[in-house]
Amino acid sequence: MKKNLFLACVLPMALTLASCGGPKTNQNEPAQQTGSDTEEVVQTKEKAFPWDFPEGNKNEGLAEGIVALSCHSFYPSALEESDDPAEATLIFYNGKISTVGDTKSSISSFGDDIEMPNSLIIPIPEGQTAKKGDIILTWWQSGSGMQRAIVTDASDPTSPKVDYLDLDYKDDGTGIANKHSGNQIKPNTFVVLKEGEWQPGAQVIAGSDKEGGILISATNDKVLLLCFANKIKAFDKSDCKLLPLNQGLKVGDEVSATFVGEYRSGSKITKIDEKIGRVWVENSFGSEIKSILNVYKEQ
């Protein structure tokens, strides 16, 4: 009787302890990653640099303390917010290089240091001089944003006066390029482009569609271009050609002219103003004014 009474008391206690005393999960231990979480991690890693181009490729002259052009105002947020950063609008602005690393470097802009891939940084070497007629890479110094420009007055070779080639020019004088004609740019804020060199700022014609773009960075076999609508694209170098800086353009020449970022045949030059780097062409759209970098004469 006493034995039965003992079992009646102990058995419920044992069952209660068994239900509560099994292995416990540590509340502070991270939960196992699910398949969807893993997929998200992989996707984030893939977004780290969305072009088929070496992220750490350094342009010549990359050094601390000098001015540079980069898309630092847009690229970090594009990585965070865009499902396809390669399709983001990425405008190049000026800043100063604060640190240089093997793969990434920092751009100082408005008090912030922003880390950027080296291949998206264009250094502007100090001590450059220009002569009249040179085409230079700089930025719109009475506005903003990367620009190519033609030197119209080199009385001071370190601080020339220029006409911007990547701004809109109009016959009636209302174009942005017209309004800022003859801007004098500051020393150490430009680099002279050289004929036949794959240097940042050069105009490149890429692929079978003859897409036009500004060279950002190049290796032996790849190029990274800023194309129409400020989209960055990578191409095989073998599929690209440099647009000559001096094409020997003449009135009456048949040329390809840019339309929505692509060079299309069927234009004829009717007028040239060499000083400001502009040509007037006639085509199926009527009369258009183009920068000398936006027409291509087949050699």
VOBA-268468 format. One record per residue (C-alpha): residue number from 1; residue in three letters; x, y, z. Coordinates in Angstrom, 1 decimal, always signed. Layout:
<nodes>
<node pos="NUM" code="ala" xx="X" yy="Y" zz="Z"/>
...
</nodes>
This chain:
<nodes>
<node pos="1" code="met" xx="+0.0" yy="+0.0" zz="+0.0"/>
<node pos="2" code="lys" xx="+2.8" yy="+2.4" zz="+0.9"/>
<node pos="3" code="lys" xx="+4.7" yy="+1.4" zz="-2.3"/>
<node pos="4" code="asn" xx="+1.6" yy="+2.2" zz="-4.4"/>
<node pos="5" code="leu" xx="+1.2" yy="+5.5" zz="-2.6"/>
<node pos="6" code="phe" xx="+4.9" yy="+6.3" zz="-3.3"/>
<node pos="7" code="leu" xx="+4.6" yy="+5.6" zz="-7.1"/>
<node pos="8" code="ala" xx="+1.4" yy="+7.6" zz="-7.3"/>
<node pos="9" code="cys" xx="+3.3" yy="+10.6" zz="-5.9"/>
<node pos="10" code="val" xx="+6.6" yy="+10.2" zz="-7.8"/>
<node pos="11" code="leu" xx="+5.4" yy="+9.3" zz="-11.3"/>
<node pos="12" code="pro" xx="+3.6" yy="+12.6" zz="-12.1"/>
<node pos="13" code="met" xx="+6.6" yy="+14.5" zz="-10.9"/>
<node pos="14" code="ala" xx="+8.9" yy="+12.4" zz="-13.1"/>
<node pos="15" code="leu" xx="+6.7" yy="+13.0" zz="-16.2"/>
<node pos="16" code="thr" xx="+6.6" yy="+16.7" zz="-15.5"/>
<node pos="17" code="leu" xx="+10.4" yy="+16.9" zz="-15.2"/>
<node pos="18" code="ala" xx="+10.9" yy="+14.8" zz="-18.4"/>
<node pos="19" code="ser" xx="+8.7" yy="+17.3" zz="-20.3"/>
<node pos="20" code="cys" xx="+10.6" yy="+20.3" zz="-19.0"/>
<node pos="21" code="gly" xx="+14.1" yy="+19.0" zz="-18.7"/>
<node pos="22" code="gly" xx="+15.0" yy="+18.1" zz="-22.3"/>
<node pos="23" code="pro" xx="+17.7" yy="+19.8" zz="-24.3"/>
<node pos="24" code="lys" xx="+17.2" yy="+23.6" zz="-24.5"/>
<node pos="25" code="thr" xx="+18.0" yy="+26.0" zz="-27.3"/>
<node pos="26" code="asn" xx="+20.4" yy="+28.8" zz="-26.3"/>
<node pos="27" code="gln" xx="+18.3" yy="+32.0" zz="-26.8"/>
<node pos="28" code="asn" xx="+21.5" yy="+33.9" zz="-27.7"/>
<node pos="29" code="glu" xx="+22.6" yy="+31.4" zz="-30.3"/>
<node pos="30" code="pro" xx="+22.0" yy="+32.6" zz="-33.9"/>
<node pos="31" code="ala" xx="+19.3" yy="+30.7" zz="-35.7"/>
<node pos="32" code="gln" xx="+20.2" yy="+28.4" zz="-38.6"/>
<node pos="33" code="gln" xx="+20.2" yy="+30.2" zz="-41.9"/>
<node pos="34" code="thr" xx="+17.3" yy="+29.3" zz="-44.1"/>
<node pos="35" code="gly" xx="+17.6" yy="+28.7" zz="-47.9"/>
<node pos="36" code="ser" xx="+16.0" yy="+32.1" zz="-48.6"/>
<node pos="37" code="asp" xx="+18.5" yy="+33.9" zz="-46.2"/>
<node pos="38" code="thr" xx="+21.4" yy="+32.1" zz="-48.0"/>
<node pos="39" code="glu" xx="+20.1" yy="+33.3" zz="-51.3"/>
<node pos="40" code="glu" xx="+19.9" yy="+36.8" zz="-50.1"/>
<node pos="41" code="val" xx="+23.5" yy="+36.8" zz="-48.9"/>
<node pos="42" code="val" xx="+24.7" yy="+35.5" zz="-52.2"/>
<node pos="43" code="gln" xx="+22.7" yy="+38.1" zz="-54.1"/>
<node pos="44" code="thr" xx="+24.2" yy="+40.9" zz="-51.9"/>
<node pos="45" code="lys" xx="+27.7" yy="+39.5" zz="-52.7"/>
<node pos="46" code="glu" xx="+26.9" yy="+39.5" zz="-56.4"/>
<node pos="47" code="lys" xx="+25.8" yy="+43.2" zz="-56.2"/>
<node pos="48" code="ala" xx="+29.2" yy="+44.2" zz="-54.7"/>
<node pos="49" code="phe" xx="+30.5" yy="+45.0" zz="-58.2"/>
<node pos="50" code="pro" xx="+28.0" yy="+44.5" zz="-61.0"/>
<node pos="51" code="trp" xx="+30.3" yy="+44.7" zz="-64.1"/>
<node pos="52" code="asp" xx="+32.6" yy="+42.2" zz="-65.8"/>
<node pos="53" code="phe" xx="+35.6" yy="+44.3" zz="-65.0"/>
<node pos="54" code="pro" xx="+38.3" yy="+44.1" zz="-62.3"/>
<node pos="55" code="glu" xx="+37.0" yy="+46.2" zz="-59.4"/>
<node pos="56" code="gly" xx="+40.5" yy="+47.1" zz="-58.1"/>
<node pos="57" code="asn" xx="+42.0" yy="+48.2" zz="-61.4"/>
<node pos="58" code="lys" xx="+43.8" yy="+51.5" zz="-60.7"/>
<node pos="59" code="asn" xx="+44.0" yy="+54.3" zz="-63.2"/>
<node pos="60" code="glu" xx="+47.4" yy="+55.8" zz="-63.6"/>
<node pos="61" code="gly" xx="+48.2" yy="+58.6" zz="-61.1"/>
<node pos="62" code="leu" xx="+45.9" yy="+57.4" zz="-58.3"/>
<node pos="63" code="ala" xx="+47.4" yy="+59.0" zz="-55.2"/>
<node pos="64" code="glu" xx="+46.3" yy="+60.6" zz="-51.9"/>
<node pos="65" code="gly" xx="+45.6" yy="+64.3" zz="-51.8"/>
<node pos="66" code="ile" xx="+44.8" yy="+64.9" zz="-55.5"/>
<node pos="67" code="val" xx="+41.5" yy="+65.7" zz="-57.1"/>
<node pos="68" code="ala" xx="+39.6" yy="+62.9" zz="-58.8"/>
<node pos="69" code="leu" xx="+36.3" yy="+62.3" zz="-60.6"/>
<node pos="70" code="ser" xx="+34.0" yy="+59.5" zz="-59.3"/>
<node pos="71" code="cys" xx="+30.4" yy="+58.5" zz="-59.0"/>
<node pos="72" code="his" xx="+30.7" yy="+58.5" zz="-55.1"/>
<node pos="73" code="ser" xx="+27.5" yy="+60.5" zz="-54.7"/>
<node pos="74" code="phe" xx="+25.4" yy="+57.7" zz="-56.4"/>
<node pos="75" code="tyr" xx="+27.3" yy="+54.3" zz="-56.3"/>
<node pos="76" code="pro" xx="+27.0" yy="+53.4" zz="-52.6"/>
<node pos="77" code="ser" xx="+23.2" yy="+54.0" zz="-52.6"/>
<node pos="78" code="ala" xx="+22.8" yy="+52.1" zz="-55.9"/>
<node pos="79" code="leu" xx="+24.3" yy="+49.1" zz="-54.3"/>
<node pos="80" code="glu" xx="+22.0" yy="+49.3" zz="-51.3"/>
<node pos="81" code="glu" xx="+18.7" yy="+50.3" zz="-53.0"/>
<node pos="82" code="ser" xx="+18.8" yy="+49.0" zz="-56.6"/>
<node pos="83" code="asp" xx="+18.0" yy="+45.4" zz="-57.7"/>
<node pos="84" code="asp" xx="+20.4" yy="+46.0" zz="-60.6"/>
<node pos="85" code="pro" xx="+23.1" yy="+48.6" zz="-59.7"/>
<node pos="86" code="ala" xx="+24.5" yy="+48.3" zz="-63.3"/>
<node pos="87" code="glu" xx="+21.3" yy="+50.0" zz="-64.5"/>
<node pos="88" code="ala" xx="+21.5" yy="+52.9" zz="-62.1"/>
<node pos="89" code="thr" xx="+22.2" yy="+56.5" zz="-63.1"/>
<node pos="90" code="leu" xx="+25.8" yy="+57.2" zz="-62.0"/>
<node pos="91" code="ile" xx="+27.0" yy="+60.7" zz="-62.5"/>
<node pos="92" code="phe" xx="+30.7" yy="+61.5" zz="-61.9"/>
<node pos="93" code="tyr" xx="+31.5" yy="+64.5" zz="-59.7"/>
<node pos="94" code="asn" xx="+34.8" yy="+65.8" zz="-58.3"/>
<node pos="95" code="gly" xx="+36.2" yy="+65.1" zz="-54.9"/>
<node pos="96" code="lys" xx="+39.6" yy="+64.6" zz="-53.3"/>
<node pos="97" code="ile" xx="+41.3" yy="+61.2" zz="-52.8"/>
<node pos="98" code="ser" xx="+41.8" yy="+60.8" zz="-49.0"/>
<node pos="99" code="thr" xx="+43.2" yy="+57.2" zz="-48.9"/>
<node pos="100" code="val" xx="+44.4" yy="+54.7" zz="-51.5"/>
<node pos="101" code="gly" xx="+43.9" yy="+50.9" zz="-51.0"/>
<node pos="102" code="asp" xx="+44.6" yy="+47.8" zz="-53.1"/>
<node pos="103" code="thr" xx="+41.0" yy="+47.4" zz="-54.3"/>
<node pos="104" code="lys" xx="+39.2" yy="+50.4" zz="-52.9"/>
<node pos="105" code="ser" xx="+40.1" yy="+54.0" zz="-52.1"/>
<node pos="106" code="ser" xx="+38.3" yy="+56.8" zz="-50.3"/>
<node pos="107" code="ile" xx="+37.0" yy="+60.0" zz="-51.8"/>
<node pos="108" code="ser" xx="+36.5" yy="+63.0" zz="-49.6"/>
<node pos="109" code="ser" xx="+33.4" yy="+65.1" zz="-50.5"/>
<node pos="110" code="phe" xx="+31.5" yy="+67.6" zz="-48.4"/>
<node pos="111" code="gly" xx="+33.2" yy="+66.4" zz="-45.2"/>
<node pos="112" code="asp" xx="+32.5" yy="+62.7" zz="-45.8"/>
<node pos="113" code="asp" xx="+35.0" yy="+60.0" zz="-46.8"/>
<node pos="114" code="ile" xx="+33.3" yy="+57.6" zz="-49.2"/>
<node pos="115" code="glu" xx="+34.9" yy="+54.3" zz="-50.1"/>
<node pos="116" code="met" xx="+34.9" yy="+53.5" zz="-53.8"/>
<node pos="117" code="pro" xx="+36.2" yy="+50.8" zz="-56.1"/>
<node pos="118" code="asn" xx="+39.5" yy="+51.9" zz="-57.6"/>
<node pos="119" code="ser" xx="+38.2" yy="+51.3" zz="-61.2"/>
<node pos="120" code="leu" xx="+35.5" yy="+53.9" zz="-60.6"/>
<node pos="121" code="ile" xx="+38.0" yy="+56.6" zz="-59.7"/>
<node pos="122" code="ile" xx="+39.6" yy="+58.9" zz="-62.3"/>
<node pos="123" code="pro" xx="+42.6" yy="+60.8" zz="-60.9"/>
<node pos="124" code="ile" xx="+43.3" yy="+64.3" zz="-62.1"/>
<node pos="125" code="pro" xx="+47.1" yy="+64.7" zz="-61.9"/>
<node pos="126" code="glu" xx="+48.5" yy="+68.0" zz="-60.7"/>
<node pos="127" code="gly" xx="+50.7" yy="+70.3" zz="-62.9"/>
<node pos="128" code="gln" xx="+48.9" yy="+69.9" zz="-66.2"/>
<node pos="129" code="thr" xx="+49.2" yy="+72.6" zz="-68.9"/>
<node pos="130" code="ala" xx="+47.1" yy="+73.0" zz="-72.0"/>
<node pos="131" code="lys" xx="+47.4" yy="+74.7" zz="-75.3"/>
<node pos="132" code="lys" xx="+44.6" yy="+76.1" zz="-77.6"/>
<node pos="133" code="gly" xx="+42.7" yy="+73.4" zz="-79.3"/>
<node pos="134" code="asp" xx="+43.5" yy="+70.7" zz="-76.7"/>
<node pos="135" code="ile" xx="+40.6" yy="+68.5" zz="-75.5"/>
<node pos="136" code="ile" xx="+40.7" yy="+68.1" zz="-71.8"/>
<node pos="137" code="leu" xx="+38.9" yy="+66.1" zz="-69.1"/>
<node pos="138" code="thr" xx="+37.6" yy="+68.2" zz="-66.2"/>
<node pos="139" code="trp" xx="+34.2" yy="+69.0" zz="-64.7"/>
<node pos="140" code="trp" xx="+31.7" yy="+71.8" zz="-65.3"/>
<node pos="141" code="gln" xx="+33.2" yy="+74.3" zz="-62.9"/>
<node pos="142" code="ser" xx="+30.4" yy="+76.8" zz="-62.9"/>
<node pos="143" code="gly" xx="+28.0" yy="+73.8" zz="-62.5"/>
<node pos="144" code="ser" xx="+28.8" yy="+70.2" zz="-61.7"/>
<node pos="145" code="gly" xx="+29.6" yy="+66.9" zz="-63.3"/>
<node pos="146" code="met" xx="+32.3" yy="+65.4" zz="-65.4"/>
<node pos="147" code="gln" xx="+32.9" yy="+67.1" zz="-68.8"/>
<node pos="148" code="arg" xx="+35.2" yy="+67.1" zz="-71.8"/>
<node pos="149" code="ala" xx="+36.1" yy="+70.6" zz="-73.0"/>
<node pos="150" code="ile" xx="+38.1" yy="+72.2" zz="-75.8"/>
<node pos="151" code="val" xx="+40.6" yy="+74.9" zz="-74.9"/>
<node pos="152" code="thr" xx="+39.7" yy="+78.2" zz="-76.5"/>
<node pos="153" code="asp" xx="+42.3" yy="+80.4" zz="-74.8"/>
<node pos="154" code="ala" xx="+45.6" yy="+79.2" zz="-73.3"/>
<node pos="155" code="ser" xx="+47.0" yy="+82.5" zz="-72.3"/>
<node pos="156" code="asp" xx="+47.5" yy="+80.9" zz="-68.9"/>
<node pos="157" code="pro" xx="+48.3" yy="+77.2" zz="-69.7"/>
<node pos="158" code="thr" xx="+47.6" yy="+76.1" zz="-66.2"/>
<node pos="159" code="ser" xx="+44.2" yy="+77.8" zz="-66.1"/>
<node pos="160" code="pro" xx="+42.8" yy="+77.8" zz="-69.6"/>
<node pos="161" code="lys" xx="+39.5" yy="+79.1" zz="-70.9"/>
<node pos="162" code="val" xx="+37.3" yy="+76.4" zz="-72.4"/>
<node pos="163" code="asp" xx="+34.0" yy="+75.5" zz="-74.1"/>
<node pos="164" code="tyr" xx="+32.3" yy="+72.4" zz="-72.7"/>
<node pos="165" code="leu" xx="+31.7" yy="+69.6" zz="-75.3"/>
<node pos="166" code="asp" xx="+29.3" yy="+67.5" zz="-73.3"/>
<node pos="167" code="leu" xx="+26.8" yy="+70.3" zz="-72.7"/>
<node pos="168" code="asp" xx="+24.0" yy="+71.2" zz="-75.0"/>
<node pos="169" code="tyr" xx="+24.8" yy="+73.9" zz="-77.7"/>
<node pos="170" code="lys" xx="+22.2" yy="+75.8" zz="-79.6"/>
<node pos="171" code="asp" xx="+22.3" yy="+78.1" zz="-82.6"/>
<node pos="172" code="asp" xx="+20.2" yy="+80.8" zz="-80.9"/>
<node pos="173" code="gly" xx="+22.6" yy="+81.0" zz="-77.9"/>
<node pos="174" code="thr" xx="+20.2" yy="+79.5" zz="-75.4"/>
<node pos="175" code="gly" xx="+22.1" yy="+76.2" zz="-74.9"/>
<node pos="176" code="ile" xx="+23.9" yy="+75.6" zz="-71.6"/>
<node pos="177" code="ala" xx="+27.2" yy="+75.3" zz="-73.4"/>
<node pos="178" code="asn" xx="+26.6" yy="+78.7" zz="-75.0"/>
<node pos="179" code="lys" xx="+25.9" yy="+80.3" zz="-71.7"/>
<node pos="180" code="his" xx="+29.1" yy="+79.0" zz="-70.1"/>
<node pos="181" code="ser" xx="+31.3" yy="+79.5" zz="-73.1"/>
<node pos="182" code="gly" xx="+34.8" yy="+80.7" zz="-72.2"/>
<node pos="183" code="asn" xx="+34.8" yy="+79.4" zz="-68.6"/>
<node pos="184" code="gln" xx="+38.2" yy="+79.7" zz="-67.1"/>
<node pos="185" code="ile" xx="+39.0" yy="+76.6" zz="-65.1"/>
<node pos="186" code="lys" xx="+41.3" yy="+76.4" zz="-62.1"/>
<node pos="187" code="pro" xx="+44.8" yy="+74.9" zz="-62.0"/>
<node pos="188" code="asn" xx="+45.1" yy="+71.2" zz="-61.2"/>
<node pos="189" code="thr" xx="+41.5" yy="+70.5" zz="-62.2"/>
<node pos="190" code="phe" xx="+42.0" yy="+69.0" zz="-65.7"/>
<node pos="191" code="val" xx="+44.0" yy="+66.5" zz="-67.7"/>
<node pos="192" code="val" xx="+44.8" yy="+66.8" zz="-71.4"/>
<node pos="193" code="leu" xx="+43.6" yy="+64.0" zz="-73.6"/>
<node pos="194" code="lys" xx="+46.1" yy="+62.4" zz="-75.9"/>
<node pos="195" code="glu" xx="+45.6" yy="+61.0" zz="-79.4"/>
<node pos="196" code="gly" xx="+45.4" yy="+57.2" zz="-79.5"/>
<node pos="197" code="glu" xx="+45.6" yy="+56.6" zz="-75.7"/>
<node pos="198" code="trp" xx="+43.2" yy="+54.5" zz="-73.7"/>
<node pos="199" code="gln" xx="+43.0" yy="+57.1" zz="-70.9"/>
<node pos="200" code="pro" xx="+40.0" yy="+58.1" zz="-68.8"/>
<node pos="201" code="gly" xx="+37.9" yy="+60.7" zz="-70.7"/>
<node pos="202" code="ala" xx="+38.6" yy="+59.3" zz="-74.2"/>
<node pos="203" code="gln" xx="+35.6" yy="+58.8" zz="-76.4"/>
<node pos="204" code="val" xx="+35.1" yy="+55.1" zz="-77.3"/>
<node pos="205" code="ile" xx="+32.8" yy="+53.4" zz="-79.8"/>
<node pos="206" code="ala" xx="+31.8" yy="+50.0" zz="-78.5"/>
<node pos="207" code="gly" xx="+30.2" yy="+46.9" zz="-79.9"/>
<node pos="208" code="ser" xx="+28.3" yy="+46.1" zz="-83.1"/>
<node pos="209" code="asp" xx="+25.7" yy="+48.8" zz="-82.1"/>
<node pos="210" code="lys" xx="+28.5" yy="+51.5" zz="-82.2"/>
<node pos="211" code="glu" xx="+27.6" yy="+52.6" zz="-78.7"/>
<node pos="212" code="gly" xx="+29.4" yy="+55.8" zz="-77.6"/>
<node pos="213" code="gly" xx="+30.9" yy="+56.1" zz="-74.1"/>
<node pos="214" code="ile" xx="+33.4" yy="+58.0" zz="-72.0"/>
<node pos="215" code="leu" xx="+36.3" yy="+55.7" zz="-70.9"/>
<node pos="216" code="ile" xx="+36.4" yy="+55.3" zz="-67.1"/>
<node pos="217" code="ser" xx="+39.0" yy="+52.6" zz="-66.9"/>
<node pos="218" code="ala" xx="+40.8" yy="+50.1" zz="-69.1"/>
<node pos="219" code="thr" xx="+42.9" yy="+46.9" zz="-68.8"/>
<node pos="220" code="asn" xx="+44.6" yy="+44.9" zz="-71.6"/>
<node pos="221" code="asp" xx="+41.4" yy="+43.3" zz="-72.6"/>
<node pos="222" code="lys" xx="+38.5" yy="+45.1" zz="-71.0"/>
<node pos="223" code="val" xx="+37.1" yy="+48.6" zz="-70.9"/>
<node pos="224" code="leu" xx="+34.6" yy="+50.3" zz="-68.5"/>
<node pos="225" code="leu" xx="+32.5" yy="+53.1" zz="-70.1"/>
<node pos="226" code="leu" xx="+30.1" yy="+55.7" zz="-69.0"/>
<node pos="227" code="cys" xx="+27.4" yy="+55.5" zz="-71.7"/>
<node pos="228" code="phe" xx="+24.1" yy="+57.1" zz="-72.6"/>
<node pos="229" code="ala" xx="+22.0" yy="+58.2" zz="-69.7"/>
<node pos="230" code="asn" xx="+25.0" yy="+57.9" zz="-67.3"/>
<node pos="231" code="lys" xx="+24.9" yy="+54.1" zz="-67.3"/>
<node pos="232" code="ile" xx="+28.2" yy="+52.2" zz="-66.8"/>
<node pos="233" code="lys" xx="+28.9" yy="+49.3" zz="-69.1"/>
<node pos="234" code="ala" xx="+31.8" yy="+46.9" zz="-69.6"/>
<node pos="235" code="phe" xx="+33.0" yy="+45.8" zz="-73.0"/>
<node pos="236" code="asp" xx="+35.8" yy="+43.6" zz="-74.4"/>
<node pos="237" code="lys" xx="+38.5" yy="+45.9" zz="-75.6"/>
<node pos="238" code="ser" xx="+38.7" yy="+44.0" zz="-78.9"/>
<node pos="239" code="asp" xx="+35.1" yy="+45.1" zz="-79.6"/>
<node pos="240" code="cys" xx="+36.0" yy="+48.8" zz="-79.1"/>
<node pos="241" code="lys" xx="+37.7" yy="+51.6" zz="-80.9"/>
<node pos="242" code="leu" xx="+39.0" yy="+55.0" zz="-79.8"/>
<node pos="243" code="leu" xx="+37.4" yy="+58.0" zz="-81.5"/>
<node pos="244" code="pro" xx="+40.3" yy="+60.1" zz="-82.9"/>
<node pos="245" code="leu" xx="+40.6" yy="+63.5" zz="-81.4"/>
<node pos="246" code="asn" xx="+41.6" yy="+64.9" zz="-84.8"/>
<node pos="247" code="gln" xx="+39.5" yy="+63.4" zz="-87.6"/>
<node pos="248" code="gly" xx="+40.3" yy="+66.1" zz="-90.2"/>
<node pos="249" code="leu" xx="+36.6" yy="+66.8" zz="-90.5"/>
<node pos="250" code="lys" xx="+35.5" yy="+68.9" zz="-93.5"/>
<node pos="251" code="val" xx="+32.3" yy="+70.4" zz="-94.7"/>
<node pos="252" code="gly" xx="+30.6" yy="+67.8" zz="-97.0"/>
<node pos="253" code="asp" xx="+32.0" yy="+64.8" zz="-95.1"/>
<node pos="254" code="glu" xx="+29.6" yy="+61.9" zz="-94.6"/>
<node pos="255" code="val" xx="+29.7" yy="+60.9" zz="-90.9"/>
<node pos="256" code="ser" xx="+28.0" yy="+58.8" zz="-88.3"/>
<node pos="257" code="ala" xx="+26.4" yy="+61.0" zz="-85.6"/>
<node pos="258" code="thr" xx="+25.2" yy="+60.0" zz="-82.2"/>
<node pos="259" code="phe" xx="+21.5" yy="+59.3" zz="-81.6"/>
<node pos="260" code="val" xx="+20.4" yy="+58.0" zz="-78.2"/>
<node pos="261" code="gly" xx="+24.0" yy="+57.2" zz="-77.5"/>
<node pos="262" code="glu" xx="+24.7" yy="+55.2" zz="-80.7"/>
<node pos="263" code="tyr" xx="+26.7" yy="+56.3" zz="-83.7"/>
<node pos="264" code="arg" xx="+24.3" yy="+56.1" zz="-86.7"/>
<node pos="265" code="ser" xx="+25.3" yy="+56.6" zz="-90.4"/>
<node pos="266" code="gly" xx="+23.6" yy="+59.1" zz="-92.7"/>
<node pos="267" code="ser" xx="+24.7" yy="+62.5" zz="-91.6"/>
<node pos="268" code="lys" xx="+26.5" yy="+65.1" zz="-93.7"/>
<node pos="269" code="ile" xx="+28.6" yy="+68.0" zz="-92.3"/>
<node pos="270" code="thr" xx="+27.3" yy="+71.4" zz="-93.4"/>
<node pos="271" code="lys" xx="+29.3" yy="+73.7" zz="-91.1"/>
<node pos="272" code="ile" xx="+32.3" yy="+73.4" zz="-88.6"/>
<node pos="273" code="asp" xx="+33.4" yy="+75.7" zz="-85.8"/>
<node pos="274" code="glu" xx="+36.8" yy="+74.3" zz="-84.9"/>
<node pos="275" code="lys" xx="+37.4" yy="+76.8" zz="-82.0"/>
<node pos="276" code="ile" xx="+34.4" yy="+75.6" zz="-80.0"/>
<node pos="277" code="gly" xx="+34.5" yy="+72.0" zz="-81.2"/>
<node pos="278" code="arg" xx="+31.1" yy="+71.9" zz="-82.9"/>
<node pos="279" code="val" xx="+29.8" yy="+70.6" zz="-86.2"/>
<node pos="280" code="trp" xx="+26.5" yy="+71.1" zz="-87.9"/>
<node pos="281" code="val" xx="+25.1" yy="+68.0" zz="-89.7"/>
<node pos="282" code="glu" xx="+22.1" yy="+67.3" zz="-91.9"/>
<node pos="283" code="asn" xx="+20.3" yy="+64.0" zz="-91.6"/>
<node pos="284" code="ser" xx="+16.8" yy="+62.5" zz="-91.7"/>
<node pos="285" code="phe" xx="+16.0" yy="+64.4" zz="-88.5"/>
<node pos="286" code="gly" xx="+16.9" yy="+67.7" zz="-90.0"/>
<node pos="287" code="ser" xx="+19.8" yy="+69.9" zz="-88.9"/>
<node pos="288" code="glu" xx="+21.6" yy="+69.1" zz="-85.7"/>
<node pos="289" code="ile" xx="+24.6" yy="+70.6" zz="-83.8"/>
<node pos="290" code="lys" xx="+27.0" yy="+68.0" zz="-82.5"/>
<node pos="291" code="ser" xx="+30.2" yy="+68.0" zz="-80.5"/>
<node pos="292" code="ile" xx="+33.3" yy="+66.8" zz="-82.5"/>
<node pos="293" code="leu" xx="+33.2" yy="+63.8" zz="-80.1"/>
<node pos="294" code="asn" xx="+29.7" yy="+62.9" zz="-81.3"/>
<node pos="295" code="val" xx="+30.5" yy="+62.4" zz="-85.0"/>
<node pos="296" code="tyr" xx="+32.6" yy="+59.7" zz="-86.5"/>
<node pos="297" code="lys" xx="+34.2" yy="+59.7" zz="-89.9"/>
<node pos="298" code="glu" xx="+34.9" yy="+56.2" zz="-91.2"/>
<node pos="299" code="gln" xx="+38.6" yy="+56.2" zz="-92.2"/>
</nodes>
